[in-house]
Each structure stands twice: as C-alpha cells, then as structure tokens.
C-alpha cells in the first residue's frame, strides 16, 4: 500500500523569535502522536558549503554579498533530493529556515529582491509556513542575541519588512512568539493540524506552476 506524502512545514522569522525551540517541540509532538516527522535546519552547517557559511556567519571570513547568497541557496539545493525522498516516503518535514530567509536577509542589504529570489525558484514549495514574530525588546532579551553577523536590531527591522513582502496568506500563518513556549506551541499546532489532515496533492515547486515528479513509496531511497 502506498503512503500519502508527508507535509513540508517551514518556520521563518527574524533571529531569536523562537523558531528553533518551536521546531523541536512540534517535531517531538508529531512523533508522539504517531506521525513520521524529521527536523532539518538551514543552513545545514555539516556540509562543505555549510562550513563556509558557518565561518561567514561567525565573522571568521568574508564573502561578497552575491557569493554568500548563492552559497545559502546551494546549501538548500544540495538537500532537495533527500527532502523529496523523505516527503514521498510519508515523512513530515519540519524546516528551521528556508528560501524566504535567504531572500529576506540578502534583500535587507539592498540587493535586488527579484535577483535574490531567482536561485531558489524550483525548490520544494512548503505546505505551510509558520512565520514567527517577536517584539524588538523581547528579541534583544533572548540569550546570545547579537553574537552572529546579522543579529543587529536595525538590520533585523529591515529583514522583517522584506518578510512582509514575501508573505503569502494562502499558505503562511503568522504566530506571535511573545507568549510562553507552550502557548506559542499550541497556536502553531492548531495551524499545522489543518495541513496534516489535508490531501495536498503532488509536491509543488516554489514560485513556479510545476509539480515535482516522483513515485510516492513507503520506502526511502538514498
């Protein structure tokens, strides 16, 4: 018997909005309730491309804005086959940051928005984007805020404005992260539950009308 494909659930938002905590909490709850679920994070700092990105974010080396943007995109593309196999195998994927972050952070530097979007055209389109917001004061109170390259209040404000331009109400859900961890989680789970029970059809490609060809199978192939 073939399995229904898994759902792609992406968490986005400015730094320290609670995405990583909520991604882990959602993944854990999905598993406890009998769903197959995997958690992935971008950038994936374990790959050769990811190591370059990590050094850049930690201010250990510099890259031009264009180069680092393309590296972030390449880091996502190198995971696409793995993600496709997992989804077609019936696994729900919870993703901590995706293409929207790549675009928002580069465009916030003054780069052309359409140029920034182009390298990610054709990635797997999420079934749901959870966009987490957080008040400025709350964000700055979070531990370690400001340690990495992009964690400056003025820059984060620019990033937030770009996210607002990318927002698509047809599959984005805005969640206020100012509440307690459990309160925020419940808001997120309510939004995700609707997607889990829906038949979303074949995998879609991001920012195109195309679908991703592939056989839904109970096995995951390397």
Secondary structure, 3 states (H helix, E strand, C coil): CCCCCCCEEEEEECCCCCHHHHHHHHHHHHHHCCCCEEEEECCCCCCHHHHHHHHHHCCCCCCCHHHHHHHHHHHHHCCHHHHHHHHHCCCEEEEECCHHHHHHHHHCCCCCHHHHHHCCCCCECCCEEEEEECCHHHHHHCCCCCCCCCCCHHHHHHHHHHHHHHCCCCCEEEEECCCCHHHHHHHHHHHHHHHHCCCCCCCEECCCCCECCCCCCCCCCC
